[in-house]
Amino acid sequence: MNAAQGLTRRDAVGYLAGITTGIAGLGASGTALAATQWRAYTYNAVATVTAVKGLNALFEAIQKETQSELSVRLNLGGTLPIAATNITQAVADNVVQLGDDAFFVGSVPVGGIVRLPMFLPRRADFEKAWHAAAPYLRADYAKKNVVVLGRYIFPENVMWSRKKLTSLADIAGQKIRVISPEQAEFIKLLGGIPVTLGTSEVAAGIDRGVIDGALTASSGYGHVWRDLLKYSYRLNVSFVDSLILVNKDAWDKLTPEQRTKVQALVDEHTKRMTAAMAAEDGEITKKLAEGGMVITEPSAADLAEAERRITPYWKEWGEKRPAAQEALLKVRTAGGR
């Protein structure tokens, strides 16, 4: 566990237990009395993943701390007619007041810097780089009338497939689901075929052969899709951040005291969510192996070859996005790249 997170493994495990029991009270403890009711939407399609449990715990805490002056109701991915790639726009348009968005890079390209494939291999580097990029990210969102309240981070996003995938060479020809242009470029460079699908569409996509596999973390959806997948190739393409976004008009309607409470709770819970997923990721991977999943760590040669192929893209990414050059330089400095 990264000490910078400020949470011990015991804290993380305790958080996992706490959020499991805390969800039941949401919506039954005076929601109707709330002076302000927000609708929230997440790309996450399964209520049992730690990210969704954490969001529900956050929203329950918001209702409690504001004494029901603010209530937030979470809608899972696929339950509203909002594509995963359109969550940022839905928040900007106030279709939903709060969004949990991991598919935002198409709307706010500067957010793709920290997700450049194999660019920030350690979470500590990712954290430093994210904070370096954050002012630019927030400024771009402000232009859309959206406030970035915070973010949580998934563990290593690795490759999963129903087809043999135990080396870099096995990626060639496989249709792999990605969530950003940066991931797509990496898959293409390795001879694969990138396919963008919302989280709620992946299981059906694998079952129908639309895709062969996906990029995700064990504590993300590796465990959820375990019955559809046979191989996990543990090449960390990147860490993935999921943003907590709120419509600025809705945010400004809250009192200063309410905004202070909500911001503090978002900071607290997103840190816990990140730590909890990091704590469980290795254990879930081990259980998947025990259940028959073929788990393969990349060889040193494969890691070197993957980085050799993708390194030129880091520079090309910035050249194609002049407006992000300043942010890219600061991120490279912060991340030691």
Protein Blocks (a to p, Z undefined) as FASTA:
>chain_A
ZZklopafklmmmmmmmmmmmmmmgopaoplmpmbdcddddfblbfkbmklmmmmmmmmm
mmmmnnomaccddddehiaccdfklmmmmmmnomambdcdfklmmmmmmlmmmmgghklm
bfklmmmmmmmmmmmmmmmmmmnopacfbdcdddddddddfbdcfbfklmgopacddfbf
klmmmmmmnopacddddfklmmmmmmnomambdcddfklmmmmmmmmpcbdcfbdfbacd
ddddddfklmmmpcfklmmmmmmmmmmmmmmmmmmmmmmmmmmmmmmmmnopacddddfk
lmmmmmmmmmmmmmmmmmmmmmlmmmmmmmmmmnoZZ
